[in-house]
Amino acid sequence: MANITVSVPDEVYRDARVRAAERGSSVSALVADYLRSLSDREAELAWREALWEEVRSQVSKDFKASDNLSREELYDRAARRAEAEQARERAVH
């Protein structure tokens, strides 16, 4: 385990000691947890970036937003689905 020396203003040190005491910990443990969290965040960001790259690579190069349904077509489809569901319910009852 490596030792480091960090200089902080007195009020920051006092606040850190209070926080550590509230958590039943030490200032050293708080700093170690914080530094560990930085590493965890970097790993998560790298994972997210890799996932995003994978998604982008799987999206068809021919994909165009204009291939999607228009707003009118989308709502018409929903209306037709609701009408069909109502017709089925009437047929069952």
C-alpha positions in Angstrom: 0.0 0.0 0.0 1.3 3.4 -0.9 1.3 6.5 1.3 0.5 9.9 0.0 0.7 13.4 1.5 -2.1 15.8 0.7 -2.3 19.4 1.8 -5.8 20.8 2.4 -7.1 23.9 4.2 -7.8 23.4 7.9 -11.5 23.7 7.6 -11.6 21.0 4.9 -9.6 18.7 7.2 -11.9 19.4 10.1 -15.0 18.7 8.0 -13.4 15.5 6.7 -12.6 14.3 10.3 -16.2 15.0 11.3 -17.5 13.1 8.3 -15.2 10.2 8.9 -16.2 10.0 12.6 -19.9 10.1 11.6 -19.3 7.1 9.4 -17.1 5.3 11.9 -14.2 5.6 9.5 -11.0 7.6 9.1 -10.0 10.5 6.8 -7.5 8.1 5.1 -10.3 5.6 4.4 -12.5 8.4 3.0 -9.8 9.6 0.7 -9.0 6.0 -0.4 -12.8 5.4 -1.1 -12.9 8.6 -3.1 -9.9 7.7 -5.2 -11.3 4.2 -5.7 -14.6 5.8 -6.9 -12.7 7.8 -9.5 -11.3 4.6 -10.9 -14.7 3.0 -10.9 -16.2 5.9 -12.7 -13.5 5.7 -15.4 -14.2 2.0 -15.8 -17.9 2.7 -16.1 -17.4 5.4 -18.7 -15.1 3.1 -20.7 -17.8 0.4 -20.6 -20.5 2.8 -21.7 -18.4 4.0 -24.6 -17.6 0.5 -25.7 -21.3 -0.4 -25.5 -22.2 2.7 -27.5 -19.6 1.8 -30.1 -21.1 -1.7 -30.4 -24.6 -0.4 -30.8 -23.4 2.1 -33.5 -21.6 -0.7 -35.4 -24.8 -2.8 -35.4 -27.0 -0.1 -36.8 -27.5 -0.4 -40.5 -25.5 2.1 -42.6 -28.7 2.4 -44.7 -30.8 3.5 -41.8 -32.7 6.8 -42.4 -34.9 8.6 -40.1 -37.4 9.0 -43.0 -37.9 5.3 -42.9 -39.8 5.6 -39.6 -43.5 6.0 -39.5 -44.7 9.6 -39.5 -46.6 10.9 -36.5 -49.9 10.5 -38.3 -49.2 6.9 -39.3 -48.1 6.1 -35.7 -51.3 7.5 -34.2 -53.4 5.9 -36.9 -51.9 2.5 -36.1 -52.6 3.0 -32.4 -56.2 4.0 -33.2 -56.6 0.9 -35.4 -55.2 -1.3 -32.6 -57.6 0.2 -30.1 -60.5 -0.4 -32.4 -59.5 -4.0 -33.0 -59.2 -4.6 -29.3 -62.7 -3.1 -28.7 -64.1 -5.3 -31.4 -62.5 -8.4 -29.8 -64.0 -7.4 -26.4 -67.4 -7.0 -27.9 -67.1 -10.4 -29.6 -66.2 -12.1 -26.3 -69.0 -10.5 -24.3 
